[in-house]
Amino acid sequence: MEKVKFETVDAYFQSVPQHALERMNAIRIALKEVAPLAQEVISYNMPALKYHGILVYYAAYEKHIGFYAIPSTHKKFGQELSKYKTGKGSVQFPHDQPLPLDLIKRMAAHRYKEKQDEIVS
């Protein structure tokens, strides 16, 4: 089976299974709120937010939403992320649990501020 290569975030969202679409839309809206100057892009074939570099990536899977906000962000929010399956810079938010939208917003806002601080210095 050939994997689809997405050209736009909208095209990606059109492929998201119905059971994950509402959660993905909630993340998309939240990211725009906390990083208003960031641009939506496709990177590594998933939606990402870019502002002087990538802030975060996110993707829908069968049983979870994958959220990728680089290792330093995961370290900062490690205690709150400890109840989820995590990797070095990734976390899985299972579909059978409430989506921690406030946590996602704070993580994205942290990345946005990191990039803003890099621009100033």
Protein Blocks (a to p, Z undefined) as FASTA:
>chain_A
ZZdddfbfklmmmmpcfklmmmmmmmmmmmmmmmmmbccddeehiacddeeiafbdcddd
fkbccddebjklmmmmmmmmmmpccdfkbccddfkbccdfklmmmmmmmmmmmmmmmmmZ
Z
